[in-house]
């Protein structure tokens, strides 16, 4: 697969052009194509790059990082922490909604579809963009992490005044790629039920993001759904 075959927003395609011909990406494409042919894989193929296609570089105001897509039927939609319309809100996302309600006073939404956030400038990026059914972590260490690390570096280099919300030890490692003089880096434990009460709930990240964007002359993100 070459750059012409990747269905990607033109702005991202230009900034990431050098990745598509690298040997790691060619191996990744071969692996992913075979997985979709021989197993049930999420998200649906057209949604693999949905986070990038919904939030182009020029629109990015905030970045939220996840790890894998959801690995159950009908859940993963290509945006981290988001689920398809009508799907029960997963526990981590429920805790994100709880913190927004505590921090900003917005009511708890009924839907876990986060596309409105993505369209308002929140890049909802998983480190790994595909997963096999019922097999969390099954597509890790195949090349996706190299590609998504490059995306983080591109945002760091080409955007100004972005809020990076790094939740959990995995996401927090990505702070090494981010210039805190150009961007706001917010770190806390993960919103998972196993760790949310150890510092995610009460972290105030959403109000801090609002204040930072206002002070940067940008319109704050509307976190209501």
MOZISUL-V604865 format. One record per backbone hydrogen bond with DSSP energy under -1.0 kcal/mol. CO is the residue of the C=O (numbers start at 1). NH is the residue of the N-H. If there is no record, write none. Layout:
co: (CO CO)
nh: (NH NH)
This chain:
co: (2 6 9 10 11 12 16 19 22 23 24 25 26 27 28 29 30 31 32 33 34 35 40 42 44 45 47 49 50 51 56 57 61 62 63 64 66 67 71 72 75 79 84 90 91 92 93 94 95 96 97 98 99 100 101 112 114 115 117 118 121 121 123 123 124 125 131 132 135 137 143 144 145 146 147 148 149 150 151 152 153 154 155 162 163 164 165 166 168 169 171 172 173 174 175 179 179 182 184 186 188 192 192 195 196 196 200 204 205 206 207 208 209 210 211 212 213 214)
nh: (5 8 13 14 15 16 19 22 26 27 28 29 30 31 32 33 34 35 36 37 38 39 133 131 47 48 50 53 54 55 59 60 163 123 165 125 127 128 134 75 84 82 87 94 95 96 97 98 99 100 101 102 103 104 105 83 118 119 122 121 61 62 64 125 80 66 42 135 138 140 147 148 149 150 151 152 153 154 155 156 157 158 159 184 63 186 65 188 172 173 174 175 176 177 178 182 183 161 164 166 168 195 196 198 199 201 203 208 209 210 211 212 213 214 215 216 218 217)
